[in-house]
Amino acid sequence: MKILFISEYFPPKGKGGGEISCFLLAKYLVKQGVEIHVLTSKFKETKKEGIIEGIHIHRLATTGENPSSIFSNIKRDVSFAKSIKNKTRQLIKKHNFDIIHYFNINSIKGIIKTKIPKIIHINSPVLFCPKGDVLFNGKIECATHCNYNAFSICFKNSKNIGKLKNTTILKYNPIFKKYLYNAYIKKINLLKQFNYFTPISNYLVKKLQIQNINNI
């Protein structure tokens, strides 16, 4: 069996739990005799192609280096999805993959139309929050599908937008607020294109079911 993993970041450029999960699962499957390829982003200090612990690494995609930077996030939004789609198609032509497994929330935007079964790794509830940060005053905010009015109130009173600080410039910018909500709706709709889901907790299973996704 040959599987393509897609992760926006990958060690040594890991940014969170998604990359760790990707690396650990890849290493395990390699030991079981599965051929694993990882498509991830390229950076100045990393080689484009290589093998790490039996994992075939393809650092070909383009993204922003720092998720805590506004300018880096703009680059992520503009370039990552397009580059992942292009590079995925190129790798599919070279390799006969049996499965494509997407990691990281941002990787969802790189999904392509193909007959190859697609799996999405759901490791965080931030997917289900337009501002990418489900905590508010240390408590989980939402138990239902988020609508725009509820989001507007939450957005105004939140300290963070994902890994960004919710500064006055962002907080009172209606264009930015609308962009965040539209991006959230787009990602939720993209979930319907996946064949299988791997949520890491019962809480995330319930989050998927709220979106009428039950093929878990």
C-alpha beads as a LAMMPS data file, in Angstrom:
LAMMPS data file: protein, C-alpha beads

216 atoms
215 bonds

1 atom types
1 bond types

-500.0 500.0 xlo xhi
-500.0 500.0 ylo yhi
-500.0 500.0 zlo zhi

Masses

1 110.0

Atoms # bond

1 1 1 0.000 0.000 0.000
2 1 1 1.145 3.526 -0.806
3 1 1 -0.255 6.552 1.058
4 1 1 0.216 10.273 0.534
5 1 1 0.154 12.403 3.687
6 1 1 -0.457 16.128 3.260
7 1 1 0.637 18.477 6.033
8 1 1 1.220 22.212 5.805
9 1 1 4.221 21.900 8.135
10 1 1 6.377 18.898 8.932
11 1 1 9.340 18.374 11.281
12 1 1 11.716 20.065 11.737
13 1 1 9.264 22.894 10.851
14 1 1 6.444 21.611 13.044
15 1 1 3.980 24.165 14.414
16 1 1 1.535 22.043 16.401
17 1 1 -0.080 18.711 17.196
18 1 1 -1.110 17.992 13.618
19 1 1 2.480 17.751 12.437
20 1 1 3.427 15.555 15.394
21 1 1 0.497 13.221 14.680
22 1 1 1.468 13.085 11.019
23 1 1 5.088 12.194 11.810
24 1 1 4.238 9.561 14.431
25 1 1 1.620 7.849 12.250
26 1 1 3.961 7.917 9.242
27 1 1 6.747 6.249 11.231
28 1 1 4.383 3.589 12.550
29 1 1 2.970 2.742 9.131
30 1 1 6.446 2.538 7.585
31 1 1 7.332 -0.094 10.185
32 1 1 4.229 -2.016 9.078
33 1 1 5.522 -2.077 5.503
34 1 1 3.410 0.781 4.131
35 1 1 5.095 3.209 1.719
36 1 1 4.481 6.729 3.051
37 1 1 4.998 9.974 1.148
38 1 1 4.543 13.374 2.813
39 1 1 3.760 16.488 0.805
40 1 1 4.574 19.573 2.850
41 1 1 5.862 23.140 2.561
42 1 1 9.366 24.193 1.576
43 1 1 11.598 26.574 3.522
44 1 1 15.113 27.921 2.962
45 1 1 16.764 25.582 5.460
46 1 1 15.028 22.383 4.249
47 1 1 15.753 20.109 1.283
48 1 1 12.990 19.693 -1.285
49 1 1 13.255 15.905 -1.388
50 1 1 14.535 13.388 1.122
51 1 1 13.860 10.323 3.233
52 1 1 13.480 10.560 7.012
53 1 1 13.114 7.302 8.947
54 1 1 11.829 5.590 5.823
55 1 1 9.322 8.377 5.037
56 1 1 9.540 9.969 1.575
57 1 1 9.413 13.746 2.104
58 1 1 8.395 16.162 -0.660
59 1 1 8.818 19.774 0.497
60 1 1 7.240 21.418 -2.521
61 1 1 4.328 23.568 -1.337
62 1 1 4.423 27.270 -0.516
63 1 1 3.103 28.804 2.693
64 1 1 3.803 31.427 5.343
65 1 1 6.422 30.520 7.906
66 1 1 4.876 32.082 11.015
67 1 1 1.151 31.500 11.803
68 1 1 1.363 34.251 14.452
69 1 1 2.173 36.907 11.841
70 1 1 -0.506 38.771 9.878
71 1 1 1.652 38.962 6.742
72 1 1 2.598 35.306 7.033
73 1 1 -1.076 34.356 7.277
74 1 1 -1.840 36.391 4.168
75 1 1 0.825 34.391 2.335
76 1 1 -0.637 31.159 3.686
77 1 1 -4.068 32.111 2.446
78 1 1 -2.911 33.255 -0.986
79 1 1 -0.415 30.535 -1.849
80 1 1 -0.804 27.378 0.212
81 1 1 -4.018 25.819 -1.132
82 1 1 -3.090 26.485 -4.762
83 1 1 0.412 25.069 -4.371
84 1 1 -0.822 21.964 -2.510
85 1 1 -3.356 21.225 -5.237
86 1 1 -0.746 21.572 -7.994
87 1 1 1.883 19.483 -6.216
88 1 1 -0.631 16.799 -5.225
89 1 1 -1.597 16.341 -8.862
90 1 1 2.076 16.115 -9.854
91 1 1 2.811 13.451 -7.239
92 1 1 -0.278 11.442 -8.210
93 1 1 1.080 11.211 -11.763
94 1 1 4.361 9.769 -10.453
95 1 1 2.965 7.447 -7.796
96 1 1 -0.018 5.129 -7.639
97 1 1 -1.372 6.211 -4.250
98 1 1 -4.084 4.149 -2.580
99 1 1 -5.080 6.842 -0.069
100 1 1 -4.564 10.574 0.453
101 1 1 -4.557 11.570 4.124
102 1 1 -4.842 15.286 4.979
103 1 1 -3.479 16.646 8.262
104 1 1 -3.747 20.161 9.782
105 1 1 -6.838 22.322 9.497
106 1 1 -5.365 24.531 6.776
107 1 1 -4.587 21.503 4.589
108 1 1 -8.318 21.003 4.020
109 1 1 -8.240 23.856 1.504
110 1 1 -5.823 21.847 -0.640
111 1 1 -8.245 19.022 -1.403
112 1 1 -8.479 17.986 -5.062
113 1 1 -11.034 16.038 -7.055
114 1 1 -9.780 12.490 -7.506
115 1 1 -11.099 8.942 -7.285
116 1 1 -8.434 8.163 -4.689
117 1 1 -10.088 7.862 -1.227
118 1 1 -9.434 10.932 0.927
119 1 1 -9.126 11.007 4.720
120 1 1 -9.063 14.113 6.905
121 1 1 -7.420 14.070 10.331
122 1 1 -9.562 16.098 12.766
123 1 1 -7.352 16.896 15.749
124 1 1 -8.694 20.268 16.865
125 1 1 -12.063 21.990 17.407
126 1 1 -10.721 25.201 15.838
127 1 1 -11.987 23.910 12.495
128 1 1 -15.514 24.519 13.775
129 1 1 -14.874 28.109 14.863
130 1 1 -14.677 31.038 12.380
131 1 1 -12.033 32.774 14.464
132 1 1 -10.000 29.582 14.896
133 1 1 -10.016 29.757 18.687
134 1 1 -12.898 28.024 20.432
135 1 1 -11.924 29.261 23.882
136 1 1 -13.339 32.445 25.355
137 1 1 -12.312 33.433 28.890
138 1 1 -10.903 29.931 29.288
139 1 1 -14.192 28.199 28.430
140 1 1 -15.438 26.420 25.328
141 1 1 -17.830 28.797 23.612
142 1 1 -19.916 26.975 21.057
143 1 1 -21.877 23.749 21.214
144 1 1 -23.760 24.298 17.965
145 1 1 -23.198 25.417 14.404
146 1 1 -21.956 29.006 14.425
147 1 1 -24.065 31.628 12.655
148 1 1 -22.855 35.074 11.622
149 1 1 -24.627 37.024 14.379
150 1 1 -23.210 34.816 17.129
151 1 1 -19.782 35.017 15.527
152 1 1 -19.919 38.838 15.384
153 1 1 -20.433 39.078 19.144
154 1 1 -17.797 36.472 19.856
155 1 1 -15.327 38.099 17.464
156 1 1 -15.640 41.497 19.093
157 1 1 -14.985 40.157 22.596
158 1 1 -12.234 37.634 21.823
159 1 1 -8.588 38.244 22.649
160 1 1 -7.249 36.034 19.858
161 1 1 -7.994 35.136 16.254
162 1 1 -6.325 31.775 15.867
163 1 1 -2.717 32.447 16.828
164 1 1 -3.058 36.170 16.144
165 1 1 -3.844 38.779 18.784
166 1 1 -7.210 40.374 18.116
167 1 1 -5.961 43.935 17.952
168 1 1 -8.194 47.001 17.595
169 1 1 -7.311 47.176 13.891
170 1 1 -8.685 43.667 13.349
171 1 1 -11.536 43.801 15.855
172 1 1 -13.253 46.757 14.186
173 1 1 -12.515 45.784 10.595
174 1 1 -15.801 44.576 8.986
175 1 1 -13.991 43.274 5.890
176 1 1 -11.685 41.097 7.981
177 1 1 -14.620 39.830 10.048
178 1 1 -16.594 38.887 6.956
179 1 1 -13.534 37.237 5.435
180 1 1 -13.061 35.048 8.529
181 1 1 -16.661 33.876 8.509
182 1 1 -16.672 33.149 4.771
183 1 1 -13.420 31.189 5.107
184 1 1 -15.014 29.152 7.904
185 1 1 -18.076 28.324 5.787
186 1 1 -15.835 27.328 2.876
187 1 1 -13.817 24.890 5.018
188 1 1 -16.966 23.361 6.487
189 1 1 -18.316 22.810 2.965
190 1 1 -15.029 21.241 1.872
191 1 1 -15.443 18.596 4.562
192 1 1 -18.204 17.049 2.467
193 1 1 -15.638 16.106 -0.195
194 1 1 -13.774 13.730 2.126
195 1 1 -14.537 10.015 2.210
196 1 1 -13.413 9.304 5.754
197 1 1 -12.737 11.222 8.972
198 1 1 -10.417 10.478 11.888
199 1 1 -11.472 12.668 14.836
200 1 1 -9.258 12.150 17.882
201 1 1 -12.000 12.539 20.515
202 1 1 -15.716 11.994 21.091
203 1 1 -16.077 15.772 21.355
204 1 1 -14.837 16.146 17.770
205 1 1 -17.117 13.324 16.656
206 1 1 -20.047 15.366 17.970
207 1 1 -18.708 18.475 16.211
208 1 1 -18.725 16.580 12.910
209 1 1 -22.219 15.242 13.531
210 1 1 -23.472 18.813 14.062
211 1 1 -22.305 19.390 10.480
212 1 1 -24.310 16.276 9.394
213 1 1 -21.139 14.251 8.869
214 1 1 -21.535 10.688 10.122
215 1 1 -19.113 8.621 7.981
216 1 1 -16.556 8.623 10.785

Bonds

1 1 1 2
2 1 2 3
3 1 3 4
4 1 4 5
5 1 5 6
6 1 6 7
7 1 7 8
8 1 8 9
9 1 9 10
10 1 10 11
11 1 11 12
12 1 12 13
13 1 13 14
14 1 14 15
15 1 15 16
16 1 16 17
17 1 17 18
18 1 18 19
19 1 19 20
20 1 20 21
21 1 21 22
22 1 22 23
23 1 23 24
24 1 24 25
25 1 25 26
26 1 26 27
27 1 27 28
28 1 28 29
29 1 29 30
30 1 30 31
31 1 31 32
32 1 32 33
33 1 33 34
34 1 34 35
35 1 35 36
36 1 36 37
37 1 37 38
38 1 38 39
39 1 39 40
40 1 40 41
41 1 41 42
42 1 42 43
43 1 43 44
44 1 44 45
45 1 45 46
46 1 46 47
47 1 47 48
48 1 48 49
49 1 49 50
50 1 50 51
51 1 51 52
52 1 52 53
53 1 53 54
54 1 54 55
55 1 55 56
56 1 56 57
57 1 57 58
58 1 58 59
59 1 59 60
60 1 60 61
61 1 61 62
62 1 62 63
63 1 63 64
64 1 64 65
65 1 65 66
66 1 66 67
67 1 67 68
68 1 68 69
69 1 69 70
70 1 70 71
71 1 71 72
72 1 72 73
73 1 73 74
74 1 74 75
75 1 75 76
76 1 76 77
77 1 77 78
78 1 78 79
79 1 79 80
80 1 80 81
81 1 81 82
82 1 82 83
83 1 83 84
84 1 84 85
85 1 85 86
86 1 86 87
87 1 87 88
88 1 88 89
89 1 89 90
90 1 90 91
91 1 91 92
92 1 92 93
93 1 93 94
94 1 94 95
95 1 95 96
96 1 96 97
97 1 97 98
98 1 98 99
99 1 99 100
100 1 100 101
101 1 101 102
102 1 102 103
103 1 103 104
104 1 104 105
105 1 105 106
106 1 106 107
107 1 107 108
108 1 108 109
109 1 109 110
110 1 110 111
111 1 111 112
112 1 112 113
113 1 113 114
114 1 114 115
115 1 115 116
116 1 116 117
117 1 117 118
118 1 118 119
119 1 119 120
120 1 120 121
121 1 121 122
122 1 122 123
123 1 123 124
124 1 124 125
125 1 125 126
126 1 126 127
127 1 127 128
128 1 128 129
129 1 129 130
130 1 130 131
131 1 131 132
132 1 132 133
133 1 133 134
134 1 134 135
135 1 135 136
136 1 136 137
137 1 137 138
138 1 138 139
139 1 139 140
140 1 140 141
141 1 141 142
142 1 142 143
143 1 143 144
144 1 144 145
145 1 145 146
146 1 146 147
147 1 147 148
148 1 148 149
149 1 149 150
150 1 150 151
151 1 151 152
152 1 152 153
153 1 153 154
154 1 154 155
155 1 155 156
156 1 156 157
157 1 157 158
158 1 158 159
159 1 159 160
160 1 160 161
161 1 161 162
162 1 162 163
163 1 163 164
164 1 164 165
165 1 165 166
166 1 166 167
167 1 167 168
168 1 168 169
169 1 169 170
170 1 170 171
171 1 171 172
172 1 172 173
173 1 173 174
174 1 174 175
175 1 175 176
176 1 176 177
177 1 177 178
178 1 178 179
179 1 179 180
180 1 180 181
181 1 181 182
182 1 182 183
183 1 183 184
184 1 184 185
185 1 185 186
186 1 186 187
187 1 187 188
188 1 188 189
189 1 189 190
190 1 190 191
191 1 191 192
192 1 192 193
193 1 193 194
194 1 194 195
195 1 195 196
196 1 196 197
197 1 197 198
198 1 198 199
199 1 199 200
200 1 200 201
201 1 201 202
202 1 202 203
203 1 203 204
204 1 204 205
205 1 205 206
206 1 206 207
207 1 207 208
208 1 208 209
209 1 209 210
210 1 210 211
211 1 211 212
212 1 212 213
213 1 213 214
214 1 214 215
215 1 215 216
